[in-house]
Amino acid sequence: MSPPTPARRSAWLSEQQRENVQRLARGWLWRSELPTWLLMAVIYGGWFTTLHFWPLLGLLPATLLLILFTAWYMSLQHELIHGHPTRWPRVNQLFGMLPLAVWYPYGLYRDSHLAHHRSHALTLPDDDPETYYFSDQRWQQFPRWQKRLIRLRNTFPGRLLLAPLLDIAAVLAGIVNAVRRGEANTLAMWFIHAVLLVLLFLWLRHNQFSIAWYLAAVSYPALALTKVRSFLEHRAADDPLDRSAITETSLPWRLLFLNLNYHSVHHDLPGIPWYGLRKIYLQDRDLYQQRNHGFVVKGYREWWRKYRFRPVDVTAHPGVKQEHHDPQ
């Protein structure tokens, strides 16, 4: 299978910004990608060390650490997809194939996410594979109970507790469809994922850690934790630059999500390594907030306050004008 087409090219605020970033990219830190290499060592080392010493740590502390490292690993997978720490996608893929989160093959996430970045029509159901919106026609066809379920999912607690289950169901349905259509590449991807998953489960058993507990108390909460970041990363808007959020949050969240809280910056400059996103944002903070028309969140607690009991309106897509903004 040939590597997927990379994400669309960078959209710079100005020629000066381009020159500043190119200057940073020529520095030893960026060329060595040392922060990402260290990150991989910490995540892998932390996960395997926690699993090995879990009887000494105790089940609850070990479980909490495994949740943390597994969610962090999913942020690392995103970094690998975007061309770090090496320039070779096949090599990066090797670092992200271990199914610590269980349910998603690396290749499935990679292909979907790069398609999401190639789209100039973010949030549109027919163009963006990561949108939570539905076409108006499909929304009208849903029975009442399904609409209620989706609205429940669109509350902040619902996104954490219910959305991972719905995503897992969609992934399993995708496997069934791939078998029916005889999609050889997809089935090969799932076969490799299954082999790695068996090895992971054998390692859990070797360390006398319950597989059922790992699925219910580690994998699922780790998936839920990633939903904090993605709760409302994108919204429907006429201007494509108005569709991606900026979340100004605390250091622990920034580290866990590898600065993807600066999501508007990431979509403009998808090739920037995680340790450069905050620096670039702070250099042109006002311009970025103007660029995305004030779609700025003051910490994830804001989503909790606003949508703890009522759903965010991510149901039938309202439709937007198709405007294409060429990068400067």
TAWO-V14805 format. One record per residue. D_LAST is the distance of its C-alpha to the last C-alpha in whole Angstrom. Layout:
D_LAST  D_LAST
This chain:
33  30  27  25  21  19  16  13  10  9  6  6  7  7  8  11  11  10  13  15  14  15  18  19  19  21  24  27  27  23  25  28  27  30  29  29  32  34  32  34  37  37  37  39  42  42  42  45  47  47  48  51  52  52  56  56  53  54  53  51  49  48  47  45  43  43  41  39  38  38  35  33  33  32  29  29  29  25  24  26  24  21  22  24  26  27  24  27  27  31  31  29  31  34  34  33  35  38  39  39  38  40  39  36  35  32  31  31  29  27  26  26  24  21  22  21  17  17  18  15  18  19  23  24  27  27  23  23  26  26  26  29  29  32  32  34  36  37  37  40  42  42  45  46  46  43  41  43  42  39  39  41  38  35  37  36  40  39  36  38  41  41  37  38  41  39  36  39  41  38  38  41  41  38  41  43  41  40  44  45  42  43  39  40  37  37  41  40  38  40  43  41  40  44  45  43  44  48  47  46  49  51  50  50  54  54  54  56  53  53  51  51  50  47  46  47  47  44  41  41  41  38  36  37  35  32  32  32  28  27  30  27  23  22  23  23  21  20  16  15  13  17  18  18  20  21  24  26  29  31  31  33  31  28  30  31  28  26  24  22  23  20  19  16  14  16  14  11  12  15  16  17  20  22  23  20  19  21  20  16  17  20  18  16  18  18  14  14  18  16  13  16  18  21  21  23  26  29  30  31  35  33  33  36  37  36  36  40  42  39  37  33  33  31  33  33  29  29  26  23  21  19  15  12  9  6  4  0
